[in-house]
Amino acid sequence: MDLTVQGTEVDGHQIARAQAACYGPGSLKELPEACRTEAFVEEEGVFQLRPRYREPVAFSCGDLCEEAPKEEYHLTLCRNLAFTYFDENLQHRVVDRLREHTIPGGLLIIGIHEKLFPCASNFIPWCKPLGIYRRVPVSRPPS
């Protein structure tokens, strides 16, 4: 199975930072030395992720407040955003968009201090202390 990662951010400056994949030593302090050596090249105290790890990652400018993702995903990471800074109405809209674009059985990970509201009934806790939820299939009435 091929792995592809889609990063979405509303701020173009943040996209450029993510594409550069450069980190200071403090950002990698808990990464084991063997992993850091394997995955990063150090130059003048800055660690850049090696190209083979950056290749499956694509970035695009997008805003969950305005539009839904274009594809369906197995895993969505949405930390410290929708459930921290958005009002309840916007949270409902974002949860609906995330549900529509998360495959049944797919995972949604939010920040550990965030909570999904009852509007997110299509996501059930999978590991609630870590903010991991699983999308359940929605049964549809016969037509």
ABEGO torsion letter per residue (X at the ends): XBBBBBBBBABAAAAAAAAAGBBBAAAAAABBAAAAAAABBBBGGBBBBBAAAAAABBBBBBBAAABBBABBBABBBBBGBAAAABBAAAAAAAAAAAAAABBBGBBBBBBAABBBBAAAAABBBABAAAGBBBBBBBBBBBX
